[in-house]
């Protein structure tokens, strides 16, 4: 099935270029020129992935993410001219899955899109269910439940949790997690892993200050607790 990409950029020349190129590569493309227009388009078109510029009038990319992540967990790739690591981290903390710094190569962008779509919508012939304590992660439906709670995760958060739950108790370094998580997608920035872990904890932990599930092994990395408490409020 043809995937729909929502391209959001305030420069019409950029949205046209991306629309034409992505259409040639088999995608259905919807465009918007600011965050407000993008929210309207996302609600009606239900895109499979969003390419999001950060610096825009009316509503910038960061504000768009704050509203969008309350409604949908669709994969988001940020398109930004900013090169400061802190700017990228802000976007990741708001729920973006990847980022591309302008100027970028079109072939690389398409490769990142396809990689993220594979991660988010991978076809699994049989249900692959991971269970640790009261946590259940279903790779087939990409649903995570803790007790009776269904947890809404972004593609990157889901994949990070799946990596650790597949080997509960095993300690993963940030570099190891980054390589497994990104493939060839995210740049080699270890703070990316810390950001995703922080976002994940805010969703699954009763107290993210004292995590029960995703634990820090100081000086090494992270692990998924093999014996979390059965009852979580």
C-alpha positions as a printed Julia matrix, in Angstrom:
233×3 Matrix{Float64}:
  0.0     0.0    0.0
  1.27    3.48  -0.88
  2.43    5.39   2.19
  1.35    8.99   2.78
  3.99   11.55   3.75
  3.07   14.93   5.21
  5.72   17.52   4.27
  5.69   20.64   6.44
  7.86   23.62   5.48
  7.16   27.34   5.17
  9.07   27.56   1.89
  6.78   26.58  -1.0
  9.8    25.77  -3.17
 10.93   23.18  -0.62
  7.52   21.5   -0.28
  7.2    21.32  -4.08
 10.67   19.84  -4.46
 10.04   17.23  -1.77
  6.54   16.47  -3.09
  7.81   15.87  -6.63
 10.81   13.77  -5.53
  8.9    11.63  -3.05
  6.04   11.13  -5.5
  8.55    9.81  -8.03
  9.69    7.32  -5.4
  6.24    5.9   -4.79
  4.83    8.0   -1.96
  1.58    9.93  -1.72
  2.52   13.42  -0.51
  0.48   16.02   1.34
  2.01   19.44   2.06
  1.55   22.21   4.62
  3.33   25.53   5.13
  3.05   26.03   8.89
  2.24   24.1   12.03
 -1.45   24.99  12.17
 -2.02   23.93   8.58
 -0.04   20.76   9.3
 -2.23   19.83  12.27
 -5.33   20.21  10.1
 -3.77   18.09   7.34
 -2.62   15.41   9.8
 -6.1    15.07  11.29
 -7.74   14.64   7.89
 -5.08   12.83   5.85
 -3.7    10.6    8.64
 -0.16   10.44   7.16
  2.15    7.49   7.76
  5.13    9.81   8.37
  5.73   13.54   8.83
  8.7    15.55   7.48
  8.71   18.59   9.73
 10.57   21.87   9.37
 11.34   23.57  12.68
 11.58   27.28  11.91
  8.17   28.37  10.6
  5.8    31.31  11.18
  2.39   31.02  12.88
  3.29   27.74  14.61
  6.83   26.34  14.54
  7.8    22.7   14.46
  8.31   22.42  18.2
  4.82   23.71  18.97
  3.37   21.42  16.3
  5.03   18.45  18.02
  3.52   19.4   21.4
  0.01   19.23  19.95
  0.61   16.38  17.5
  2.06   13.95  20.04
 -1.09   14.3   22.15
 -3.09   12.91  19.22
 -0.88   10.54  17.23
  2.34    8.49  17.44
  3.07    8.79  13.72
  6.83    8.79  12.93
  8.31   12.29  12.58
 11.57   13.35  10.92
 12.63   16.9   11.7
 14.07   19.03   8.9
 16.19   21.72  10.49
 18.85   24.23   9.54
 19.94   24.39  13.17
 23.11   22.46  13.92
 23.29   22.83  17.69
 22.91   19.49  19.45
 20.59   21.06  22.04
 18.13   22.02  19.28
 18.04   18.43  18.06
 17.6    17.11  21.6
 14.6    19.43  22.14
 12.91   17.92  19.09
 13.65   14.38  20.24
 12.32   15.16  23.71
  9.07   16.32  22.11
  8.74   12.95  20.37
 10.53   13.24  17.02
 12.1     9.99  15.8
 14.88   11.32  13.58
 16.32   14.56  12.24
 17.99   15.73   9.05
 20.09   18.88   8.98
 19.71   21.15   5.95
 21.09   21.01   3.35
 20.56   17.28   2.91
 20.78   14.79   0.08
 17.47   13.61  -1.33
 18.62   10.01  -1.65
 19.67    9.97   2.01
 16.33   11.45   3.03
 14.4     8.75   1.16
 16.58    6.08   2.78
 15.81    7.49   6.24
 12.09    7.62   5.43
 12.03    4.0    4.27
 14.04    2.84   7.3
 11.72    4.59   9.74
  8.62    3.31   7.95
  9.98   -0.24   8.14
 10.51    0.14  11.87
  7.09    1.64  12.48
  4.98   -0.54  10.18
  6.98   -3.72   9.81
  4.98   -6.73   8.73
  5.37   -9.69  11.08
  3.82  -13.0    9.91
  3.33  -14.23  13.47
  2.77  -12.37  16.7
  6.03  -11.88  18.56
  5.11  -11.15  22.15
  7.59  -10.21  24.87
  6.51  -10.52  28.51
  8.44   -9.35  31.54
  6.48   -9.2   34.78
  3.29   -7.27  34.07
  4.67   -5.72  30.88
  3.57   -7.12  27.53
  5.05   -5.9   24.24
  3.5    -7.19  21.02
  5.74   -6.66  17.98
  2.93   -7.65  15.64
  0.45   -5.01  16.79
  3.15   -2.7   18.23
  1.13   -2.38  21.41
  2.61   -2.21  24.9
  0.51   -2.86  28.0
  1.43   -2.67  31.66
 -1.23   -4.42  33.66
 -4.46   -3.02  32.24
 -2.84    0.16  30.92
 -2.14    0.52  27.2
  0.97    2.64  26.66
  1.26    4.89  23.61
  4.87    4.92  22.38
  6.58    6.51  19.41
  8.34    4.1   17.0
 11.75    4.84  18.52
 10.5     4.38  22.08
  8.81    1.1   21.13
 11.93   -0.23  19.41
 14.14    0.77  22.33
 11.86   -1.02  24.77
 11.71   -4.11  22.52
 15.52   -4.3   22.36
 15.86   -4.31  26.14
 12.83   -6.51  26.85
 14.2    -9.19  24.51
 17.09   -9.65  26.96
 15.82   -8.63  30.42
 18.67   -8.03  32.83
 21.25   -7.56  30.1
 23.06   -4.23  30.27
 23.2    -2.29  26.99
 25.67    0.52  26.47
 24.41    3.74  24.91
 26.47    3.03  21.81
 25.02   -0.47  21.49
 21.47    0.8   21.87
 22.07    3.63  19.42
 23.41    1.26  16.77
 20.54   -1.2   17.21
 17.95    1.55  17.33
 19.06    3.69  14.43
 20.45    1.33  11.82
 21.78    4.02   9.52
 19.18    6.58  10.55
 20.11    8.73  13.52
 23.47   10.41  13.8
 25.9     9.02  16.33
 24.82   11.15  19.29
 24.64    9.19  22.54
 22.37   11.83  24.09
 19.75   10.61  21.61
 19.46    7.38  23.63
 19.23    9.29  26.92
 16.43   11.41  25.48
 14.43    8.4   24.29
 14.95    6.66  27.65
 13.73    9.75  29.49
 10.63    9.93  27.26
 10.01    6.19  27.69
 10.26    6.4   31.47
  7.8     9.29  31.59
  5.23    6.98  29.98
  5.84    3.62  31.65
  7.17    4.4   35.1
  5.0     5.27  38.11
  7.92    7.43  39.29
 10.46    8.24  36.57
 12.84    9.43  39.3
 12.98    5.88  40.66
 12.47    3.72  37.55
 11.17    0.23  38.1
 11.42   -1.01  34.53
 14.17    0.76  32.56
 17.08    0.99  34.97
 20.35    2.89  34.68
 23.59    0.99  35.24
 25.89    3.88  36.06
 28.96    4.17  33.89
 27.67    1.5   31.51
 24.16    2.08  30.13
 20.65    0.72  30.63
 18.83   -2.55  31.26
 15.24   -3.74  31.53
 14.58   -5.01  35.05
 13.99   -8.78  34.8
 11.84   -8.79  37.96
  9.69   -5.64  38.05
  6.96   -5.49  40.68
  3.74   -7.08  39.49
  1.47   -4.3   40.69
  1.84   -0.81  39.27
 -0.62    1.97  40.12
